[in-house]
Amino acid sequence: MGDESNCSMNMEEEVQGVEERDPESNTNTNNTPNPLHEPLLKRNRTLSSNPLALVGAKVSYIESLDYEINENDLFKQDWRTRSRAQVLQYIFLKWSLAFLVGLLTGVIATLINLAIENIAGYKLLAVVQYIHKERYMAGFLYFTGVNFLLTFVAAILCVCFAPTAAGPGIPEIKAYLNGVDTPNMYGATTLFVKIIGSIGAVAAGLDLGKEGPLVHIGSCIASLLGQGGPDNYRIKWRWLRYFNNDRDRRDLITCGASSGVCAAFRAPVGGVLFALEEVATWWRSALLWRTFFSTAVVVVILRAFIELCHEGKCGLFGEGGLIMFDVSNVSVSYHVMDIIPVALIGVIGGVLGSLYNHVLHKVLRLYNLINQKGKIYKLLLSLSVALFTSACQYGLPFLAKCSPCDPSLPKSICPTNGRSGNYKQFNCPDGHYNDLATLLLTTNDDAVRNIFSSNTPNEFQPSSILIFFALYCILGLVTFGIAVPSGLFLPIILMGSGYGRLLAMLMGPHTNIDHGLFAVLGAASLMAGSMRMTVSLCVIFLELTNNLLLLPITMFVLLIAKTVGDSFNPSIYEIILHLKGLPFMDSNPEPWMRNLTVGELVDVKPAVVTLRGVEKVCNIVEALRNTTHNGFPVVDDGVVPPTRLVTEARELHGMILRAHLIQVLKKRWFLKEARRREEWEVREKFTWVELAEREGKIEEVAITRDEMEMYVDLHPLTNTTPFTVLESMSVAKAMVLFRQVGLRHLLVVPKYQASGVSPVIGILTRQDLLAHNILSVFPHLAKSKKRN
Amino acid sequence: MGDESNCSMNMEEEVQGVEERDPESNTNTNNTPNPLHEPLLKRNRTLSSNPLALVGAKVSYIESLDYEINENDLFKQDWRTRSRAQVLQYIFLKWSLAFLVGLLTGVIATLINLAIENIAGYKLLAVVQYIHKERYMAGFLYFTGVNFLLTFVAAILCVCFAPTAAGPGIPEIKAYLNGVDTPNMYGATTLFVKIIGSIGAVAAGLDLGKEGPLVHIGSCIASLLGQGGPDNYRIKWRWLRYFNNDRDRRDLITCGASSGVCAAFRAPVGGVLFALEEVATWWRSALLWRTFFSTAVVVVILRAFIELCHEGKCGLFGEGGLIMFDVSNVSVSYHVMDIIPVALIGVIGGVLGSLYNHVLHKVLRLYNLINQKGKIYKLLLSLSVALFTSACQYGLPFLAKCSPCDPSLPKSICPTNGRSGNYKQFNCPDGHYNDLATLLLTTNDDAVRNIFSSNTPNEFQPSSILIFFALYCILGLVTFGIAVPSGLFLPIILMGSGYGRLLAMLMGPHTNIDHGLFAVLGAASLMAGSMRMTVSLCVIFLELTNNLLLLPITMFVLLIAKTVGDSFNPSIYEIILHLKGLPFMDSNPEPWMRNLTVGELVDVKPAVVTLRGVEKVCNIVEALRNTTHNGFPVVDDGVVPPTRLVTEARELHGMILRAHLIQVLKKRWFLKEARRREEWEVREKFTWVELAEREGKIEEVAITRDEMEMYVDLHPLTNTTPFTVLESMSVAKAMVLFRQVGLRHLLVVPKYQASGVSPVIGILTRQDLLAHNILSVFPHLAKSKKRN
């Protein structure tokens, strides 16, 4: 504290110090900031070195979230004075928000369904009319035109207003819950574009689902509710202030994601499990319960709407309705011998699923190259896919032969020209139906329902199913990466059900299992082979098919398919995460991480920038200007420990966040002389709510030359309880700690105790602990990895 | 290392040092062990100060489990040299064990069911014969005698051979997965007694279920498989050596617990969720999948047995069979207005559930006092409860009026004298049935099935249901604590279903919901009110009732009942955990823990006992003899850090476990002079497998006077990567770290850096972080707790 030297002089020394620095010996950490500071080890390397960011995810600075509780004086003060009433208020609000998330997600999901069913329904009815009048060309033009228009609306919104709304959004949510904040992901614009875009894209008959987007919509709603509205029109309720932190927002977004899955599949338990198995990184029993509450609300809302729309009050909605493949009337009479065909479904499904992941990866890389050329290319790509899809859906049924209706079926069922139905007449004479039109010239939901239908082994011709399967393989690969909101569930279900039926036909007399059940199992196996979920998929299928006796057989297929898939490549979500360059932290450390200590890791990083407890303003400004660090250790020199038998020591007081330093500078909370502040001085100037804000850049703060020479007491704003590891800690264990406790910064302290040693020798962040980044610095570890 | 002073001299100095020690200033940690060392702060206080240990759980030393990976040189060596084949072997074995756990649990569960159904069935048939011949007294004597005998067998086994087999075992499993090892919990004797005892107790018609015991049985099987058999007859396969650690055993026991629930309810997803929500403390996605695999195997086994027994090949099994309350034929026609009666079920269920918890707590305390008087008292208590139960079950039906059979029912159904059935004739004339006998004079499973039966609003008289409800309230309270294996699920379901039917009758015309459905919802509400599970209960009920449309209504009831219950007292499992004095670590720290630092906590503890890297044998022996610590920090004096700018420092090298020190002494791995060992010297003497053993006591090791003066190099066996916190860390955050990462010891390091400071100032264990123990030392915190 006695160091009154000029800042700029310090700087010069520092420059020298850095340039001379031996990478192996940067323990001479100065308390003055390091002006030539590079970003932390390979910080953003993943992002900047990886040009393959997907559509919608612009290459931009991705921040870590503060899931750790910042225990500074102000927080402790606020914590102590929180009354019982305020705690109850907080709990009440938490539950109300969970209720609102469920309510709004349910309502919006119903409205989306309503819009899609009506738009697509009237479109299809009109097309049927044209065909009935044998005006095939006009029908084609009408069908293609409407689809083109719908796709155009969806794509132009995505491209121009909210690029983050493209795709399913599930990987980004997964990353968010892991601690990575993708910018512009949960805004009001994104929500709006996602809703409209999803309606447009699904109604246009593209090979994509509304399931992924619904998960994103649920999360957006949750995030917006938690922060009190869109950025510019926030409600600044006193109540809501408790939610202005990353921890509570994480919980809310988990609720939102579960509600979204629940709304998509009407599967409340499946929704909770999906969030648990696939999306969330941290989980508490209390959260399980709240998530469950949200999904319960969604189910009640959906049920209420279905009752409301039951009597045709909602246009064409309610006829097709929410997807619910009720196969509960299938006679599930499988025996021990059926285990062989079922195992076969699983094995082939696993292979196909991982193959799909592999090829989709290549396609997405190609699409990224196209999309990066500009907005117009993005738009053109989407529209070409839409044209191709429409042409195939309309044109291919003409290839199929007309089949005569089963005489036992009533005439109202076969053939039909209505909105939905299993036996579409299309271009066939009366009393005949076109099986391919039943599958193609309909909404995706209806297609799934038709192909899942039970007791209809002879309904579809093998050639039709083959065409269906081949078409949806191609469409599933080319559609996903275009700039519209798109889910992965439905394309994979479509592909899988085609594969299942095909397999059933190939098996022929060797099995007694119903063809519809084969389709269900095929879909399940492909989902497991591509997405690698087990429990949640199983429950979703259980809730979809409404047949508990299918459970053991579904479990069996899922387990086999996942095992087979895992032996080839990672799950599709992991592939997308990697493609987007999101620094996702895996749950299991790599084996070679046990052979590396965090000490070795911080040694290859630039020296850590520390601040003194009572620091000169100029030093703070320099630290902020010259580094991109978000946290700085606060070290006190020459203190006398109260009860220790030493006369002088250096103390690691804690960690201070960049955001808080900027607040200090903005508020000009300076001191003429170097002294400690009293507690009331802090409370007078700062509130707990202000400190939760992260906005503000150092460039926006102007400090005069006089102010530069003043002092700031950082103690009251310092988090005095940062998590630390010894330098001898292995990277594997440090990573487990980092992930399990949900950290943003991890301080490395020396294992030596001596008078000359700095009490902190480095900071590790998420980027430093990523396997990919470590390997780029320690390439020999990759070899040992391979050797094993 | 230059300190060659005599050990006994050191001791004397130490004695003085300790007595003069100011509790606020114990930083002068000596490297020599502290002979007058008390156990760590209040260690075992919970256990020894709490006389209320439940039946079966003897008051004994409870150890923490080592879930942390002990990264010493030997482990690292083993890790590096593990070949790819070995890794695959390990993975394969992991899955095989999960398979075997499911298989054996399924088979044993079926055998238990088979035995119970046959014993109870033939007993009941004989009683019916006596009654038919109007030999009421003989029937009573027969019924009571058989029940007495069965209970005697169950109780004598429990009392004499395996006291830990009494009760459900779920709280102990919950504690195990939290890191607390209850002794004799997973042995072969316990397993055997649990199986036979469970058959006896359930067949005796006591008001208890086989569900809890099945969970314990599954866990026992898993534990025995993991360690290769019972303690005395272990298979010492090379393969199995990888599983000789607490981490893998934890995973296996989780699989076992899920399999048990699955076998009990035939609810695979419910089993997984039960383990996840109620039992497990840590959870990984990979474990979710393996658990799911185990439960899938169980379901297949159960299904195979049911097919096998379908044609009466298994005696009376198959008629009653596994419990499966199929209410899928109930017309679930509830509307928005039905929300009021349903909410009422939830509210009253929540109140009743928490009331049950409260009274059961009192009863268990009373029982503990009785049971502590000796084995004979335990036995007498069990037998009196059995006599009371039999007398009530046989006598009370005589109070009920006979009801005429519904003429629309076929004569084979009403009245019946068979094994099961909804309309028992009992003492009634032909064409009449006794509704109370239908509920009481039957197995518990059948009673539940009868009371859940749908479309039978007039089957039961209100007086009968009232008697049923009152009786099972009393039985549910008095039966649970006796010395036989007993589950809590079924008693609560019985009570709840009675309450539900009663409420339905009281509502009368105000609701259209079926009375059977009311019974189901009543059971669910009481379960939620007492056990406080939501998602898993919901799924179990879903799988039990085989009716998906019940889901929203069940969720609603569960949420309300849990909320109401939580506002009164903790869940029944938490109450039992507390009664047993198991040091369970809650997921949420208490609010006042933020105001206490770990530094303050270690200050009130005796000074930490550290060892030097190369230590004299006598010092090690003394440290082991005079303390009960299970871990000792290893500190090196006067080392020169390789790249630091200081000349001499003290280094915190790591932590060594008591078990490893004893191994060193047993193997006499001594050095004549103080020097460091080479790596090959360690590998020559120790294997990784040996170090996983925890057996051995210091008293068993005899060291000669000459050996006492020799040295040991502790470096190779020291875990060099212990988790540490700074002394300024708050207890709340330390607790989160301790629980999340699964620690046994947490080292506290100084925040000061100076030459005189010891690099470690304390160790925290599970006991030190328990709220109850901290409050006994810092009573003022309890006040601040209340003030809030």
Interface residues (C-beta under 8 A of the other chain):
Chain A: E24 S25 T27 N28 I69 E71 K76 W79 R80 R82 S83 R84 V87 P268 V269 V272 L273 L276 E277 W283 R284 S285 A286 L288 W289 F292 F293 A296 V299 V300 R303 A304 E307 V336 T534 V535 C538 V539 L542 E543 N546 L548 L551 P552 M555 F556 L559 K562 S587 N588 P591 R594 N595 T597 V639 P641 T643 R644 L645 V646 E648 A649 R650 E651 L652 H653 G654 T720 T721 P722 F723 T724 V725 L726 S728 M729 S730 K733 V736 L737 Q740 V741 V749 P750 K751 Y752 Q753 A754 S755 G756 V757 S758 P759 S784 N788
Chain B: E24 S25 T27 N28 I69 E71 K76 W79 R80 R82 S83 R84 V87 P268 V269 V272 L273 L276 E277 W283 R284 S285 A286 L288 W289 F292 F293 A296 V299 V300 R303 A304 H335 V336 T534 V535 C538 V539 L542 E543 N546 L548 L551 P552 M555 F556 L559 K562 S587 N588 P591 R594 N595 T597 V639 P641 T643 R644 L645 V646 E648 A649 R650 E651 L652 H653 G654 T720 T721 P722 F723 T724 V725 L726 S728 M729 S730 K733 V736 L737 Q740 V741 V749 P750 K751 Y752 Q753 A754 S755 G756 V757 S758 P759 S784 N788
